[in-house]
Amino acid sequence: MSELPEGLKIIEELKLRQGDTWRVLKIMSEFVHGFDELAKVGPSITFFGSARSKEEDRYYRLAYETAYMLGKLGYAVITGGGPGIMEAANRGAHDSGTMSVGLNIKIPHEQVPNRYQNLSLEFTYFFVRKVMLLKYSMAYIIFPGGFGTLDELFEALTLVQTGKSHKFPIVLFGRDYWESLIEFMEKKMVPQGTIDAKDIKLVRLVDEPEEAVRLIYRRSQEKLEFLRKVYKEATPFMKELEEIIRRHEASAHI
């Protein structure tokens, strides 16, 4: 194929640069839209897990139960908006009467928005969606999943490890699925010096919804104490968190 004349080369390069400029504006618009919509969502928990889990799977049921319990306390639930574990968590939140948020992504396969979202956003860029999943969440609950789930797990660990994010609960649900990964960290990564032993303590393994709820409740107490030191008057977020803690304490005495 013959090369383009110099004049046409310049035109093509300008088109590419213009495309990049418009892409940046589109990225900015996704951030602005996400910030506007999620700013009104109160204390939230983000769920991750396989999009391929079926309704009859054990972890689908456990994700539903965990989201339902958290929703009854007043937490909003955020997921990637797709099927599988995401659907189970949105469904539990929806049935509990709390805010059920789905942050959907445009990809060719697997991502079909589930019908249990009462706030549904769609993103083109994974990195914009990641920011939204993290920024508005008090904790991650990570169920068994594939590459996308592992990506979110290690993204969260990296942010906390490097101090780019405040420490927050990273809960791995399902010891039988995650123990081999923890063992790899302990027996390979720590001896090689690629991570410190204390880094492994950033994650917690659980097998039951009640365990996850207890961990998040303790984090909520810590978060509220911190906010009370920062703000002289209670913010709407703090008031919602106070109500969640009150509900949890009331339910514990029933």
RAFENBEL-V580025 format. One record per pair of residues at least 6 apart in sequence whose ideal C-beta (glycine too) atoms are under 6 Angstrom apart, sorted by the first residue. I is the first residue (numbers start at 1). J is the second residue. If there is no record, write none. Layout:
# RAFENBEL-V580025
I;J
I;J
This chain:
# RAFENBEL-V580025
27;125
30;123
30;128
31;128
34;132
37;121
38;136
41;76
41;99
41;136
42;76
42;240
43;75
43;138
43;240
43;241
44;76
44;78
44;136
44;137
45;70
45;75
45;77
45;139
46;78
46;133
46;137
46;140
47;79
47;89
47;141
48;142
48;149
48;152
49;85
49;143
49;145
49;149
50;84
50;85
50;144
50;145
50;146
51;82
51;83
51;84
51;110
52;84
53;59
53;60
53;84
53;85
59;143
59;144
60;88
63;85
63;88
63;89
63;143
64;88
64;91
64;92
65;209
66;209
66;212
67;77
67;89
67;92
67;93
68;92
68;95
68;96
69;209
69;213
71;93
71;96
71;98
72;96
73;244
73;247
73;248
74;243
74;244
74;247
76;98
76;99
77;89
77;93
77;100
78;101
78;137
79;86
79;89
79;90
79;102
80;86
80;103
81;102
81;103
81;104
81;113
82;111
83;112
83;114
85;143
87;114
90;100
90;102
90;114
90;116
90;117
91;116
93;100
94;100
94;116
100;116
100;117
100;118
101;119
102;117
102;120
103;121
103;129
103;132
103;133
104;113
104;122
105;111
105;123
105;129
106;124
123;129
139;168
139;169
139;216
139;219
140;156
140;170
141;171
141;173
141;212
142;153
142;172
143;173
144;174
144;177
156;170
157;202
159;165
160;167
160;202
161;199
169;215
169;216
169;219
170;202
170;203
171;204
171;206
171;212
171;215
172;178
172;203
172;205
173;206
175;205
175;207
178;205
185;200
189;195
190;197
204;215
206;212
217;248
220;241
220;245
224;241
227;238
